[in-house]
Amino acid sequence: MFSKCNFKMCSIKIVLLLLLVSLCKAKQNILFIMVDDLRPALGCYGDKNAYTPNIDNLADTSVVFTRAYAQQALCAPSRNSLLTSRRPDTLHLYDFYSYWRKNNNFTTLPQHLKANGYITKSIGKIFHPGVSSNYSDDSPYSWTEIPFHPLTDKYKNAPVCPSAHGLARNLICPVNISSMPYSTLPDIENLNAAENFLSNHSVASPFFLAVGFEKPHIPFKFPAEFLKYHPVDKFHLKNYFWPENVSSVAYNPWIDLRKREDVDDLNLKFPWEKIPKEFAVKIIQSYYASVTYVDYLVGKLIKQLIKMEIDKNTVVVLTSDHGWSLGEHGLWGKYSNFEAAVRVPLIVSLPRIKNKIYSKSIVELVDLFPTIAELGGIPIDTCGKMNDGLCTEGKSFVPVLEAAAENKVINWKKAAFSQYPRPGLIPTWKPSSDEPRFKNIKIMGYTLRTSRYRYTAWVSFHKNSSDWETLIAQELYNHSIDPHEMTNQQANNHYSKIKRKLFKLLKAGWREALPR
């Protein structure tokens, strides 16, 4: 072993392996950070436009997953899937308007930890607020303590954005904090609540602290000072057009942006007219400034962990509920099956690890429950055909962490699975193509991502059932030559065999992609 690496590197690997063994036996603290609508717009992911020194610093002692994917690019379904480790088709939840315990009393990640001695606390946006979490953030099932929500959340869509016509409900909204209600912002309240929890934590019990930062979710309401890191002239639109051979069913008309006053003032023809480039680059600028704002808050949170001298006994996981398109394909927001919408950052920091390790292994958000449970010493099994009780439709990626420590690549998942519903073939405002209610869903788009390809099949959907015999549209992208998914190869005869193979795997589902 020592002949293949220098003493320092081998020592690091040995420490990591021993640590992973101890993590699986002991109940370590877990700090789970969820950043709303965050694509991998981070320096540690190679994004040259990003300014994220604190998250990058966290990544320096972490395993950084470069192929991590959400199961649906919409807040509530994604969070429900992550926290129950069940996929959207099992939960039968694709919108904001249902509570999973109404029909399926699935155990959640924090509920499992709570039942095994953890103090569990939710701060900010972890479950999606409202009916999708029973107006309680699934309390008291999931949480030892009452979940915290910022007082200023009620001003989320209030007219507080400075504009030429006074205060407005704008998309782009850099602000002076002192002029905001209560002279603060929701994520600052979230940070203060998290710092207070850490300051008062009793070492007698391990904790699962879940902190959900609300930016960069729109509106882009952030302290104006963070614009200094992002001059607008450094941003440029890329692939700002809709590919000719991609079906309109794949298009999301970014209705939530159109409802904002500054976007509405553009008088764009629905659904295809693009946002003018001058305004579009300001959207991108505001997104990156919002990310830098959250990065600042993450840095403060990690410093508090260190100040309380509990960092060496705490696993830190940072991720997002889904990505966000920044003009690619002419799209904005989530609401699609494209890479920009379903790919997320995933950073797992383990105590005493002193180097950054990149992993190309395919992982999914549904894998987080079994992984965190195993790291906490309370692993769970894969769901059987009955899919009841305490189980997972994901796969613990602790073996990937162990392999990364030895700079090895192991046999792992063949693909990640995601999906998105539509009310029809043509983009519509009512019913919303972006956020269709369950009763309006007529088409389901299923997509899988392998190491090289993304394949998507849009099929007929009716009453919780997908008709795989009624194939409405297909997409096939070769990421080795087309990483931005601009050339649909589904009609290219050269790809006929691979398309059939991927269709078979997609239809068979996630179990067939698991390592054997």
C-alpha positions in Angstrom: 0.0 0.0 0.0 2.7 2.5 1.0 4.6 1.8 -2.2 1.8 3.3 -4.2 1.5 6.6 -2.4 3.5 8.9 -0.2 3.2 8.6 3.6 1.1 11.7 4.0 -1.5 10.7 1.5 -1.8 7.2 2.8 -2.1 8.5 6.4 -5.0 10.7 5.2 -6.7 7.7 3.6 -6.2 5.5 6.7 -7.7 8.2 8.9 -10.7 8.6 6.6 -11.4 4.9 6.5 -11.1 4.6 10.3 -13.4 7.6 10.6 -16.0 6.1 8.4 -16.0 2.9 10.5 -16.4 5.0 13.6 -19.1 7.1 12.1 -21.1 4.0 11.2 -20.9 2.8 14.9 -21.3 6.1 16.7 -24.0 8.7 16.6 -22.3 11.8 15.2 -23.9 15.2 15.1 -25.3 16.0 11.6 -25.6 19.5 10.2 -27.8 19.3 7.1 -27.8 22.5 5.0 -30.4 22.8 2.2 -30.0 25.8 -0.2 -33.2 26.5 -2.1 -33.0 26.4 -6.0 -29.2 26.1 -6.0 -27.5 24.7 -9.1 -23.8 23.9 -8.8 -23.0 27.6 -9.2 -20.0 27.3 -6.8 -16.3 27.8 -7.1 -15.6 24.2 -5.9 -17.6 23.0 -9.0 -15.4 25.0 -11.3 -17.9 27.8 -12.0 -15.6 30.8 -12.8 -18.5 33.3 -12.3 -19.1 32.1 -8.7 -17.8 33.8 -5.6 -18.4 31.3 -2.8 -15.3 31.3 -0.6 -17.0 29.7 2.4 -18.7 26.8 0.7 -15.5 26.3 -1.2 -13.6 26.1 2.1 -16.1 23.5 3.3 -15.5 21.5 0.2 -11.8 21.5 1.0 -12.5 18.9 3.7 -15.3 17.1 1.9 -16.3 14.6 -0.8 -17.7 16.7 -3.6 -20.2 14.8 -5.8 -20.2 16.1 -9.4 -23.1 13.9 -10.5 -25.9 14.3 -7.9 -29.5 14.6 -9.1 -33.0 15.5 -7.7 -36.0 13.3 -8.4 -38.2 16.2 -9.4 -37.3 19.8 -10.1 -40.0 21.3 -7.9 -39.6 22.2 -4.2 -42.3 20.2 -2.4 -42.0 16.9 -4.4 -38.2 17.0 -4.2 -38.1 17.6 -0.5 -40.8 15.0 0.2 -38.8 12.5 -1.8 -35.5 13.3 -0.1 -36.9 13.3 3.4 -38.9 10.0 3.0 -36.5 8.3 0.6 -39.4 7.5 -1.6 -39.7 8.5 -5.3 -42.5 10.8 -6.6 -44.3 7.9 -8.2 -44.4 6.1 -4.8 -45.6 9.2 -3.0 -48.0 10.1 -5.8 -47.1 13.7 -5.0 -46.1 15.9 -7.9 -47.4 19.3 -6.6 -47.7 21.4 -3.4 -51.2 20.4 -2.5 -51.1 17.1 -0.6 -49.6 15.6 2.5 -47.9 12.2 2.1 -49.1 10.9 5.5 -52.7 11.2 4.3 -52.3 7.9 2.3 -48.8 6.6 3.2 -47.5 7.0 6.7 -43.8 6.8 5.6 -41.0 7.4 8.2 -38.9 10.5 7.5 -35.2 10.9 7.9 -35.5 13.2 11.0 -38.2 10.9 12.4 -35.8 7.9 12.1 -33.0 9.9 13.8 -35.3 11.2 16.5 -36.5 7.6 17.3 -32.8 6.7 17.8 -31.7 9.3 20.2 -31.1 12.4 18.1 -32.4 15.9 18.9 -33.9 17.0 15.6 -34.5 20.6 14.7 -35.8 22.3 11.5 -34.9 25.9 10.7 -36.1 27.6 7.7 -37.2 25.7 4.6 -36.7 22.0 5.0 -40.1 20.5 4.3 -42.1 22.7 2.0 -44.3 24.9 4.1 -48.1 24.6 3.8 -50.4 21.6 3.1 -47.6 19.5 1.7 -46.1 19.2 5.3 -49.5 19.5 7.0 -48.9 23.2 7.9 -46.6 21.9 10.6 -43.3 20.8 8.9 -44.4 17.3 9.8 -44.2 18.1 13.5 -44.2 16.4 15.9 -43.4 13.3 13.9 -40.1 14.5 12.6 -38.9 17.1 15.0 -37.9 17.1 18.7 -38.3 20.9 18.9 -40.8 23.2 17.2 -39.7 24.0 13.7 -38.5 27.6 13.2 -39.7 29.9 10.4 -38.6 33.5 10.0 -41.0 36.2 11.1 -40.2 38.1 7.8 -41.3 35.2 5.6 -44.7 36.9 5.4 -43.0 39.7 3.4 -41.6 37.4 0.8 -43.7 38.8 -2.0 -44.4 42.2 -0.5 -43.7 45.3 -2.6 -40.3 46.1 -1.0 -38.1 46.3 -4.1 -36.8 49.7 -5.0 -37.8 50.7 -8.6 -38.3 53.8 -10.7 -42.0 53.8 -9.8 -41.5 53.3 -6.1 -41.6 50.0 -4.2 -42.6 47.0 -6.3 -42.9 43.2 -6.4 -39.9 42.6 -8.6 -37.9 39.6 -9.6 -34.6 41.6 -9.2 -34.5 43.1 -5.8 -31.2 44.1 -4.2 -32.1 45.9 -1.0 -30.7 47.9 2.0 -31.3 45.6 5.0 -32.1 48.6 7.3 -35.0 49.5 5.1 -36.6 46.0 5.3 -39.4 45.0 7.7 -37.8 44.5 11.1 -34.5 45.5 9.5 -33.6 42.0 8.6 -34.2 39.3 6.0 -35.5 35.7 6.3 -32.2 34.0 5.8 -30.5 36.2 8.4 -33.2 35.1 10.8 -32.5 31.5 9.9 -28.8 31.9 10.6 -29.5 33.5 14.0 -31.8 30.7 14.9 -29.2 28.1 13.9 -26.5 29.8 15.8 -28.7 30.0 18.9 -29.4 26.2 18.6 -25.7 25.4 18.4 -24.9 27.7 21.3 -27.4 25.9 23.5 -26.8 22.4 22.4 -26.3 19.8 25.1 -23.5 17.3 24.4 -25.6 14.6 26.1 -27.5 13.9 22.8 -26.4 14.0 19.2 -28.3 16.5 17.0 -29.7 16.6 13.5 -29.9 20.3 12.7 -31.5 21.0 9.3 -31.0 24.5 8.1 -32.9 25.6 5.0 -31.7 28.8 3.4 -34.3 30.4 1.2 -32.2 32.1 -1.4 -31.4 32.0 -4.3 -35.1 31.2 -4.7 -37.0 34.1 -6.3 -37.5 36.9 -5.8 -33.8 37.8 -5.8 -34.1 39.8 -2.6 -30.6 40.1 -1.2 -28.4 42.7 0.4 -27.2 45.0 -2.4 -23.6 44.9 -1.1 -23.2 41.4 -2.7 -23.5 42.9 -6.2 -19.9 44.2 -5.8 -18.7 40.6 -6.4 -20.6 40.3 -9.6 -20.3 43.1 -12.2 -22.9 42.6 -14.8 -20.4 42.6 -17.7 -18.9 39.3 -16.6 -22.1 37.5 -17.5 -23.1 36.2 -20.9 -26.0 34.2 -22.1 -25.2 30.7 -23.3 -27.4 28.5 -25.6 -30.2 31.0 -25.3 -32.5 29.4 -27.8 -35.0 26.5 -28.0 -33.6 23.5 -30.0 -35.6 22.8 -33.1 -36.0 19.1 -32.7 -37.1 19.1 -29.0 -40.9 18.7 -28.4 -42.8 21.6 -26.8 -43.8 19.3 -24.0 -40.3 19.7 -22.5 -40.6 23.5 -22.4 -41.4 25.4 -19.2 -42.7 28.9 -19.7 -41.3 30.3 -16.4 -44.7 31.6 -15.2 -43.4 32.5 -11.8 -41.0 35.0 -13.3 -43.8 36.5 -15.5 -45.8 37.3 -12.4 -43.1 39.7 -11.1 -43.7 43.4 -11.9 -40.4 44.1 -13.6 -40.8 41.0 -15.9 -44.4 41.8 -16.6 -43.4 45.3 -17.7 -41.4 43.7 -20.6 -44.8 42.8 -22.2 -43.5 39.4 -23.5 -45.7 37.3 -25.7 -46.5 34.0 -23.9 -45.0 31.5 -24.0 -42.1 31.7 -26.5 -40.8 35.3 -26.6 -37.5 35.5 -24.8 -36.5 38.0 -22.1 -34.3 40.7 -23.8 -30.6 40.0 -23.3 -29.9 43.2 -21.3 -32.5 42.2 -18.7 -31.5 38.5 -18.9 -27.9 39.0 -17.8 -29.2 41.0 -14.8 -31.2 38.0 -13.8 -28.1 35.9 -13.9 -26.1 38.6 -12.0 -28.8 38.6 -9.3 -28.8 34.8 -9.0 -25.1 34.7 -8.5 -25.3 37.6 -6.0 -27.9 35.7 -4.1 -25.7 32.7 -4.0 -22.8 34.7 -2.6 -25.2 36.1 0.1 -26.1 32.5 1.1 -22.4 31.6 1.0 -21.7 34.3 3.5 -24.4 32.9 5.8 -23.1 29.4 5.5 -19.6 30.6 6.5 -21.1 32.2 9.6 -22.9 28.9 10.5 -19.7 26.8 10.1 -17.8 29.3 12.2 -20.3 28.9 15.0 -19.9 25.1 14.8 -16.2 25.6 15.2 -16.6 28.2 18.0 -18.7 25.7 20.0 -16.0 23.1 19.5 -18.4 20.5 18.0 -17.1 20.6 14.5 -14.9 17.5 15.0 -17.9 15.5 16.0 -20.2 16.7 13.2 -20.9 15.6 9.7 -21.9 18.5 7.4 -24.0 17.8 4.3 -24.8 20.7 1.9 -27.1 20.3 -1.0 -30.2 21.7 -2.8 -33.7 20.6 -3.7 -33.0 21.0 -7.4 -31.2 23.2 -9.9 -32.3 26.3 -11.8 -32.0 27.2 -15.5 -30.2 30.5 -16.3 -31.3 31.0 -19.9 -30.2 27.6 -21.2 -32.7 26.6 -23.9 -34.3 30.0 -23.4 -35.6 28.7 -20.0 -35.6 30.1 -16.5 -36.2 28.4 -13.2 -36.7 24.7 -12.5 -39.8 22.9 -13.9 -38.0 20.7 -16.4 -36.0 17.5 -16.9 -32.9 19.2 -18.3 -29.5 18.9 -16.6 -29.7 22.5 -15.4 -32.9 21.8 -13.5 -32.2 18.4 -11.9 -28.5 18.5 -11.2 -27.6 19.7 -7.7 -24.5 20.3 -5.6 -23.8 17.7 -3.0 -20.9 18.2 -0.5 -20.3 15.8 2.4 -17.8 17.0 5.0 -16.5 14.4 7.4 -14.6 15.3 10.7 -10.8 15.6 10.5 -10.6 15.1 6.8 -8.1 17.5 5.4 -8.4 17.2 1.7 -11.0 17.6 -1.1 -12.1 14.5 -2.9 -14.2 14.7 -6.1 -16.5 11.8 -6.9 -18.1 11.1 -10.3 -20.3 8.4 -8.9 -24.0 8.9 -9.7 -26.0 9.7 -6.6 -29.5 10.9 -6.0 -31.2 13.0 -3.3 -33.2 9.9 -2.4 -29.9 8.4 -1.3 -29.3 10.9 1.5 -31.7 9.3 4.0 -29.9 5.9 3.9 -26.5 7.5 3.8 -27.1 9.8 6.8 -28.7 6.9 8.7 -25.7 4.7 8.1 -23.3 7.4 9.1 -25.3 7.8 12.3 -25.0 4.1 13.0 -28.7 3.3 12.3 -28.8 2.0 8.7 -32.1 1.1 6.9 -32.9 -1.5 4.3 -33.9 -1.2 0.6 -37.6 -1.3 0.1 -39.1 -4.6 -1.0 -41.9 -4.9 -3.5 -44.5 -4.0 -0.8 -42.6 -0.8 -0.2 -43.9 -0.4 3.4 -42.4 0.2 6.8 -39.0 1.8 7.3 -37.0 1.4 4.1 -35.4 3.3 1.2 -35.8 3.6 -2.5 -32.3 5.0 -2.6 -29.0 3.5 -1.8 -26.5 4.5 0.9 -23.4 5.9 -0.7 -21.1 5.2 2.3 -19.3 2.7 0.0 -18.6 5.5 -2.4 -17.2 7.6 0.4 -14.9 4.7 1.4 -13.8 4.2 -2.2 -13.1 7.9 -2.6 -10.8 7.7 0.4 -8.7 5.2 -1.4 -8.9 6.9 -4.8 -10.9 4.0 -6.2 -13.9 3.7 -8.4 -16.4 1.0 -7.4 -19.3 -0.6 -9.2 -22.1 1.8 -8.5 -25.5 3.0 -9.9 -26.0 2.9 -13.6 -28.2 5.9 -13.7 -30.1 8.6 -11.8 -33.9 8.9 -12.3 -36.0 12.1 -12.3 -39.4 13.1 -13.7 -41.7 16.0 -14.4 -45.4 16.2 -15.1 -47.2 18.3 -17.7 -50.9 19.1 -18.3 -50.5 18.9 -22.0 -48.3 19.0 -25.1 -48.4 22.8 -25.5 -47.2 25.2 -22.8 -50.1 26.8 -21.0 -50.6 29.4 -18.3 -53.9 27.8 -17.0 -53.5 25.0 -16.2 -49.9 25.8 -15.4 -47.3 23.9 -17.5 -44.8 24.7 -14.8 -46.7 23.6 -11.7 -49.7 21.4 -12.8 -52.0 20.3 -10.1 -52.4 16.5 -9.8 -55.9 16.5 -11.4 -54.5 18.3 -14.5 -51.5 16.0 -15.2 -51.9 14.3 -18.5 -48.3 13.6 -19.4 -45.3 12.4 -17.4 -41.8 13.0 -18.5 -39.3 10.4 -17.1 -35.6 11.0 -17.5 -32.5 9.1 -16.6 -28.9 10.2 -16.5 -26.0 7.8 -17.0 -22.4 8.8 -17.0 -22.6 9.6 -20.7 -26.3 10.1 -21.7 -29.5 11.7 -20.7 -32.6 10.0 -22.1 -36.1 11.3 -21.6 -39.5 9.7 -22.5 -42.7 11.7 -22.3 -45.6 9.3 -21.8 -49.4 9.4 -21.3 -50.4 9.7 -17.6 -53.8 9.1 -16.0 -54.8 8.5 -12.4 -51.4 7.7 -10.9 -50.6 5.5 -13.9 -48.1 6.0 -16.7 -48.9 4.4 -20.1 -45.5 3.4 -21.5 -47.2 2.2 -24.7 -48.3 5.8 -25.5 -44.9 7.5 -26.1 -45.5 11.2 -26.8 -41.9 12.4 -27.3 -38.3 11.4 -26.6 -35.0 13.2 -26.0 -31.5 11.8 -26.1 -28.4 13.8 -25.4 -24.8 12.6 -25.6 -23.0 14.4 -22.8 -19.6 13.5 -24.0 -20.1 15.8 -27.0 -23.1 17.9 -25.9 -22.9 18.7 -22.2 -25.5 21.5 -22.5 -28.1 19.2 -24.1 -28.7 21.3 -27.2 -28.8 18.5 -29.8 -31.5 15.9 -29.5 -30.2 12.6 -31.0 -33.4 10.6 -30.6 -34.1 10.5 -34.4 -30.4 9.8 -35.2 -30.2 6.2 -36.4 -26.6 6.0 -35.1 -28.1 6.0 -31.5 -31.0 3.6 -32.1 -29.5 0.8 -30.1 -28.5 2.9 -27.1 -32.0 4.6 -27.2 -33.7 1.2 -27.0 -31.4 0.2 -24.1 -32.0 3.4 -22.2 -35.8 3.2 -22.7 -35.8 -0.3 -21.3 -33.8 0.8 -18.3 -36.0 3.9 -17.7 -39.2 1.8 -17.9 -37.8 -0.9 -15.6 -37.0 1.8 -13.0 -34.5 2.5 -10.3 -34.0 -1.0 -9.0 -32.5 -2.1 -12.3 -29.8 0.6 -11.9 -28.5 -0.5 -8.5 -25.1 -2.0 -8.3 -25.0 -5.8 -8.2 
